[in-house]
């Protein structure tokens, strides 16, 4: 005989935590994979099972699983379910990526202009991107690299104010955001999550990059982490004038 009451979650998330539930769920599932609790090749619980296990909605489960799939932790097999897979990059061989991978032109010949630097509230979902509370302030930095007065790449960076308040006053050169945070401010970046898209230029991007409406742009979205803490989110854009991409792999020293 049923009572009509659902079973309590076996692994409840912290609903008072500043991180969004799907971010907490992503980290919880990733830990199960990285610790070997969910072995490579094993099938993970269904969406419904995960909903019950963590007391979250299907939308939250799907968002976390999509991120894990994009990172190479999970793969979906039609008609069978979702399975843990071995990641493409082996341990000790991370992919080091930055906006300069989209540059392709000689960066040394580019002039760098600081277009904006200010403090703002985390609008348009920035709190979720950075894993912070919606009432926390964010440092916004926009820089433009140009060659012969032609825009090459524009980067917008968002950093939680409490992570590096000195960025508001520090000199900002044309070096990558990772280098600025690590070399100048002592924030060690341990992981960079990167996504590359090709999209048609919208009104704002079209004006910034001096391209026609609908012209293709390469968009690099990056999340920078120190441990499990997000310390920066960046969006870099470049006109897709060349159909090539340079990726640099570097093995970590022992």
C-alpha beads as a LAMMPS data file, in Angstrom:
LAMMPS data file: protein, C-alpha beads

254 atoms
253 bonds

1 atom types
1 bond types

-500.0 500.0 xlo xhi
-500.0 500.0 ylo yhi
-500.0 500.0 zlo zhi

Masses

1 110.0

Atoms # bond

1 1 1 0.000 0.000 0.000
2 1 1 1.447 3.385 -0.969
3 1 1 1.162 6.515 1.125
4 1 1 1.479 8.958 -1.761
5 1 1 4.677 10.380 -0.286
6 1 1 7.883 10.280 -2.358
7 1 1 11.101 8.911 -0.920
8 1 1 13.589 11.495 0.360
9 1 1 16.578 12.215 -1.927
10 1 1 19.587 9.985 -1.281
11 1 1 22.044 12.797 -2.150
12 1 1 20.336 16.164 -1.553
13 1 1 21.969 19.346 -2.842
14 1 1 22.459 22.513 -0.796
15 1 1 19.590 24.799 -1.812
16 1 1 20.987 27.630 0.315
17 1 1 24.309 27.566 -1.529
18 1 1 25.108 30.471 -3.886
19 1 1 25.798 28.043 -6.732
20 1 1 22.934 27.116 -9.027
21 1 1 21.551 23.598 -8.575
22 1 1 22.663 22.431 -12.008
23 1 1 26.249 23.529 -11.224
24 1 1 26.166 21.607 -7.939
25 1 1 24.745 18.591 -9.736
26 1 1 27.398 18.816 -12.465
27 1 1 30.154 18.775 -9.829
28 1 1 28.516 15.928 -7.893
29 1 1 28.198 13.719 -10.985
30 1 1 31.706 14.580 -12.149
31 1 1 33.094 13.510 -8.747
32 1 1 31.380 10.130 -9.106
33 1 1 33.139 9.669 -12.444
34 1 1 36.561 10.981 -11.460
35 1 1 36.687 8.979 -8.215
36 1 1 35.733 5.784 -10.048
37 1 1 32.410 5.351 -8.263
38 1 1 30.960 5.371 -11.778
39 1 1 33.496 3.402 -13.815
40 1 1 34.304 3.991 -17.482
41 1 1 31.800 2.055 -19.594
42 1 1 29.176 1.854 -16.856
43 1 1 25.622 3.062 -17.350
44 1 1 24.509 5.909 -15.112
45 1 1 20.998 6.244 -13.628
46 1 1 18.184 7.518 -15.830
47 1 1 17.068 11.149 -15.767
48 1 1 14.187 10.135 -13.523
49 1 1 16.541 8.265 -11.235
50 1 1 18.833 11.266 -10.912
51 1 1 15.855 13.532 -10.250
52 1 1 14.844 11.315 -7.350
53 1 1 18.408 10.836 -6.129
54 1 1 19.133 14.586 -5.903
55 1 1 15.576 15.985 -5.613
56 1 1 15.905 18.202 -8.681
57 1 1 13.919 18.778 -11.866
58 1 1 14.538 17.103 -15.218
59 1 1 15.680 20.462 -16.615
60 1 1 18.414 20.623 -13.956
61 1 1 19.500 17.047 -14.683
62 1 1 19.597 17.648 -18.426
63 1 1 21.656 20.833 -18.073
64 1 1 24.261 19.049 -15.921
65 1 1 24.378 15.999 -18.208
66 1 1 24.770 18.138 -21.322
67 1 1 27.783 19.866 -19.784
68 1 1 29.287 16.499 -18.798
69 1 1 28.743 15.200 -22.319
70 1 1 30.402 18.298 -23.806
71 1 1 33.375 17.738 -21.486
72 1 1 33.705 14.116 -22.625
73 1 1 32.562 12.460 -19.396
74 1 1 29.304 11.000 -20.708
75 1 1 27.941 9.623 -23.962
76 1 1 24.331 8.826 -24.844
77 1 1 23.593 5.615 -26.742
78 1 1 20.307 5.644 -28.611
79 1 1 17.805 3.274 -27.058
80 1 1 20.238 2.117 -24.355
81 1 1 20.921 5.045 -22.012
82 1 1 23.821 7.225 -20.910
83 1 1 27.282 5.811 -20.206
84 1 1 30.548 6.976 -18.706
85 1 1 33.253 7.330 -21.336
86 1 1 36.969 7.885 -21.193
87 1 1 37.848 11.502 -21.866
88 1 1 39.800 12.321 -25.018
89 1 1 42.586 14.145 -23.210
90 1 1 44.502 11.844 -20.895
91 1 1 45.514 12.686 -17.343
92 1 1 48.434 15.091 -17.293
93 1 1 47.801 16.332 -20.840
94 1 1 45.361 19.215 -20.533
95 1 1 44.415 21.455 -23.427
96 1 1 45.714 24.987 -22.857
97 1 1 43.371 27.340 -24.681
98 1 1 43.072 31.105 -24.842
99 1 1 41.632 33.748 -27.109
100 1 1 45.018 33.854 -28.905
101 1 1 44.211 30.473 -30.484
102 1 1 41.668 32.359 -32.549
103 1 1 44.118 35.118 -33.405
104 1 1 46.137 33.339 -36.112
105 1 1 47.569 36.721 -37.151
106 1 1 50.800 37.895 -35.497
107 1 1 49.672 39.095 -32.064
108 1 1 52.835 41.176 -31.665
109 1 1 51.685 43.422 -34.513
110 1 1 48.312 44.147 -32.923
111 1 1 47.403 47.294 -31.027
112 1 1 45.368 46.658 -27.874
113 1 1 42.695 49.073 -26.685
114 1 1 40.931 48.908 -23.339
115 1 1 37.338 49.745 -24.260
116 1 1 35.665 49.343 -20.877
117 1 1 36.409 48.436 -17.278
118 1 1 33.750 48.759 -14.625
119 1 1 31.792 47.014 -11.878
120 1 1 28.357 45.628 -12.689
121 1 1 25.675 43.300 -11.399
122 1 1 25.616 39.772 -12.884
123 1 1 22.844 40.304 -15.457
124 1 1 21.735 37.918 -18.223
125 1 1 22.691 34.742 -16.372
126 1 1 26.229 35.787 -15.429
127 1 1 25.627 34.621 -11.863
128 1 1 25.081 31.080 -13.207
129 1 1 28.132 31.293 -15.487
130 1 1 30.325 32.342 -12.554
131 1 1 28.596 30.312 -9.841
132 1 1 27.931 33.352 -7.670
133 1 1 24.927 34.839 -5.914
134 1 1 22.834 37.216 -8.067
135 1 1 23.581 40.128 -5.713
136 1 1 27.382 39.818 -6.006
137 1 1 29.279 42.369 -8.085
138 1 1 31.292 41.487 -11.187
139 1 1 34.252 43.248 -12.802
140 1 1 33.664 43.736 -16.533
141 1 1 36.615 44.225 -18.918
142 1 1 36.364 44.679 -22.684
143 1 1 39.491 44.811 -24.867
144 1 1 40.010 45.048 -28.624
145 1 1 42.982 43.789 -30.653
146 1 1 43.416 45.502 -34.034
147 1 1 45.905 45.335 -36.884
148 1 1 46.269 48.248 -39.333
149 1 1 43.114 49.754 -37.761
150 1 1 41.125 46.612 -38.566
151 1 1 39.551 44.732 -35.619
152 1 1 41.071 41.282 -35.152
153 1 1 39.489 40.068 -31.935
154 1 1 37.395 41.452 -29.092
155 1 1 37.256 39.908 -25.632
156 1 1 34.718 40.580 -22.883
157 1 1 35.756 39.206 -19.496
158 1 1 33.722 38.906 -16.304
159 1 1 35.457 38.310 -12.966
160 1 1 33.729 38.063 -9.559
161 1 1 34.699 41.240 -7.729
162 1 1 35.688 39.388 -4.569
163 1 1 38.086 37.170 -6.555
164 1 1 40.330 40.016 -7.698
165 1 1 39.274 43.578 -6.761
166 1 1 42.753 44.855 -7.746
167 1 1 41.825 44.371 -11.401
168 1 1 39.901 47.643 -11.238
169 1 1 43.102 49.623 -10.776
170 1 1 45.805 47.398 -12.298
171 1 1 47.430 48.075 -15.655
172 1 1 45.949 45.750 -18.270
173 1 1 48.133 44.965 -21.266
174 1 1 47.396 42.735 -24.239
175 1 1 48.391 39.546 -22.460
176 1 1 45.880 36.702 -21.973
177 1 1 43.459 36.833 -19.059
178 1 1 45.015 33.696 -17.532
179 1 1 48.419 35.363 -17.410
180 1 1 46.983 38.512 -15.845
181 1 1 45.232 36.570 -13.100
182 1 1 48.158 34.238 -12.392
183 1 1 51.282 36.356 -12.866
184 1 1 49.980 39.672 -11.568
185 1 1 47.418 38.636 -8.986
186 1 1 48.496 35.190 -7.770
187 1 1 45.313 33.345 -8.788
188 1 1 46.315 29.886 -10.013
189 1 1 44.137 28.673 -12.866
190 1 1 43.751 24.900 -12.644
191 1 1 41.109 24.308 -15.311
192 1 1 39.727 26.075 -18.363
193 1 1 36.447 24.936 -19.913
194 1 1 36.227 26.062 -23.535
195 1 1 33.508 26.113 -26.167
196 1 1 33.947 27.291 -29.761
197 1 1 31.000 28.296 -31.957
198 1 1 30.536 29.852 -35.388
199 1 1 27.590 32.262 -35.414
200 1 1 26.229 35.026 -37.654
201 1 1 27.164 38.506 -36.459
202 1 1 24.484 40.348 -34.476
203 1 1 24.096 44.147 -34.368
204 1 1 26.552 44.796 -31.503
205 1 1 29.201 42.357 -32.730
206 1 1 28.808 43.576 -36.311
207 1 1 29.608 47.144 -35.254
208 1 1 32.538 46.156 -33.057
209 1 1 34.198 43.943 -35.672
210 1 1 33.264 46.036 -38.750
211 1 1 31.589 43.185 -40.612
212 1 1 28.363 42.910 -42.579
213 1 1 25.123 41.642 -41.058
214 1 1 25.100 37.851 -40.959
215 1 1 28.864 37.581 -41.513
216 1 1 30.289 34.531 -39.703
217 1 1 32.069 35.070 -36.408
218 1 1 34.124 32.640 -34.361
219 1 1 33.022 32.833 -30.722
220 1 1 35.156 31.399 -27.929
221 1 1 33.397 30.980 -24.574
222 1 1 35.624 30.150 -21.625
223 1 1 35.196 29.426 -17.921
224 1 1 38.347 29.727 -15.795
225 1 1 38.566 27.814 -12.504
226 1 1 40.873 27.800 -9.514
227 1 1 40.078 24.456 -7.926
228 1 1 36.285 24.193 -8.033
229 1 1 35.795 27.970 -7.881
230 1 1 34.998 29.908 -11.054
231 1 1 37.249 32.980 -11.189
232 1 1 36.440 34.321 -14.658
233 1 1 34.164 33.938 -17.673
234 1 1 35.201 35.321 -21.060
235 1 1 33.629 35.719 -24.485
236 1 1 35.980 36.371 -27.412
237 1 1 34.879 37.045 -30.995
238 1 1 36.752 37.130 -34.300
239 1 1 35.638 37.436 -37.924
240 1 1 35.848 33.992 -39.531
241 1 1 38.057 35.079 -42.415
242 1 1 40.189 31.962 -42.156
243 1 1 38.965 28.375 -41.988
244 1 1 41.598 27.111 -39.574
245 1 1 42.214 26.881 -35.842
246 1 1 45.437 26.438 -33.917
247 1 1 45.322 24.290 -30.779
248 1 1 48.318 23.962 -28.462
249 1 1 48.696 20.865 -26.238
250 1 1 51.096 21.004 -23.336
251 1 1 51.921 18.197 -20.920
252 1 1 52.034 19.126 -17.277
253 1 1 55.433 18.826 -15.634
254 1 1 55.808 16.081 -13.063

Bonds

1 1 1 2
2 1 2 3
3 1 3 4
4 1 4 5
5 1 5 6
6 1 6 7
7 1 7 8
8 1 8 9
9 1 9 10
10 1 10 11
11 1 11 12
12 1 12 13
13 1 13 14
14 1 14 15
15 1 15 16
16 1 16 17
17 1 17 18
18 1 18 19
19 1 19 20
20 1 20 21
21 1 21 22
22 1 22 23
23 1 23 24
24 1 24 25
25 1 25 26
26 1 26 27
27 1 27 28
28 1 28 29
29 1 29 30
30 1 30 31
31 1 31 32
32 1 32 33
33 1 33 34
34 1 34 35
35 1 35 36
36 1 36 37
37 1 37 38
38 1 38 39
39 1 39 40
40 1 40 41
41 1 41 42
42 1 42 43
43 1 43 44
44 1 44 45
45 1 45 46
46 1 46 47
47 1 47 48
48 1 48 49
49 1 49 50
50 1 50 51
51 1 51 52
52 1 52 53
53 1 53 54
54 1 54 55
55 1 55 56
56 1 56 57
57 1 57 58
58 1 58 59
59 1 59 60
60 1 60 61
61 1 61 62
62 1 62 63
63 1 63 64
64 1 64 65
65 1 65 66
66 1 66 67
67 1 67 68
68 1 68 69
69 1 69 70
70 1 70 71
71 1 71 72
72 1 72 73
73 1 73 74
74 1 74 75
75 1 75 76
76 1 76 77
77 1 77 78
78 1 78 79
79 1 79 80
80 1 80 81
81 1 81 82
82 1 82 83
83 1 83 84
84 1 84 85
85 1 85 86
86 1 86 87
87 1 87 88
88 1 88 89
89 1 89 90
90 1 90 91
91 1 91 92
92 1 92 93
93 1 93 94
94 1 94 95
95 1 95 96
96 1 96 97
97 1 97 98
98 1 98 99
99 1 99 100
100 1 100 101
101 1 101 102
102 1 102 103
103 1 103 104
104 1 104 105
105 1 105 106
106 1 106 107
107 1 107 108
108 1 108 109
109 1 109 110
110 1 110 111
111 1 111 112
112 1 112 113
113 1 113 114
114 1 114 115
115 1 115 116
116 1 116 117
117 1 117 118
118 1 118 119
119 1 119 120
120 1 120 121
121 1 121 122
122 1 122 123
123 1 123 124
124 1 124 125
125 1 125 126
126 1 126 127
127 1 127 128
128 1 128 129
129 1 129 130
130 1 130 131
131 1 131 132
132 1 132 133
133 1 133 134
134 1 134 135
135 1 135 136
136 1 136 137
137 1 137 138
138 1 138 139
139 1 139 140
140 1 140 141
141 1 141 142
142 1 142 143
143 1 143 144
144 1 144 145
145 1 145 146
146 1 146 147
147 1 147 148
148 1 148 149
149 1 149 150
150 1 150 151
151 1 151 152
152 1 152 153
153 1 153 154
154 1 154 155
155 1 155 156
156 1 156 157
157 1 157 158
158 1 158 159
159 1 159 160
160 1 160 161
161 1 161 162
162 1 162 163
163 1 163 164
164 1 164 165
165 1 165 166
166 1 166 167
167 1 167 168
168 1 168 169
169 1 169 170
170 1 170 171
171 1 171 172
172 1 172 173
173 1 173 174
174 1 174 175
175 1 175 176
176 1 176 177
177 1 177 178
178 1 178 179
179 1 179 180
180 1 180 181
181 1 181 182
182 1 182 183
183 1 183 184
184 1 184 185
185 1 185 186
186 1 186 187
187 1 187 188
188 1 188 189
189 1 189 190
190 1 190 191
191 1 191 192
192 1 192 193
193 1 193 194
194 1 194 195
195 1 195 196
196 1 196 197
197 1 197 198
198 1 198 199
199 1 199 200
200 1 200 201
201 1 201 202
202 1 202 203
203 1 203 204
204 1 204 205
205 1 205 206
206 1 206 207
207 1 207 208
208 1 208 209
209 1 209 210
210 1 210 211
211 1 211 212
212 1 212 213
213 1 213 214
214 1 214 215
215 1 215 216
216 1 216 217
217 1 217 218
218 1 218 219
219 1 219 220
220 1 220 221
221 1 221 222
222 1 222 223
223 1 223 224
224 1 224 225
225 1 225 226
226 1 226 227
227 1 227 228
228 1 228 229
229 1 229 230
230 1 230 231
231 1 231 232
232 1 232 233
233 1 233 234
234 1 234 235
235 1 235 236
236 1 236 237
237 1 237 238
238 1 238 239
239 1 239 240
240 1 240 241
241 1 241 242
242 1 242 243
243 1 243 244
244 1 244 245
245 1 245 246
246 1 246 247
247 1 247 248
248 1 248 249
249 1 249 250
250 1 250 251
251 1 251 252
252 1 252 253
253 1 253 254
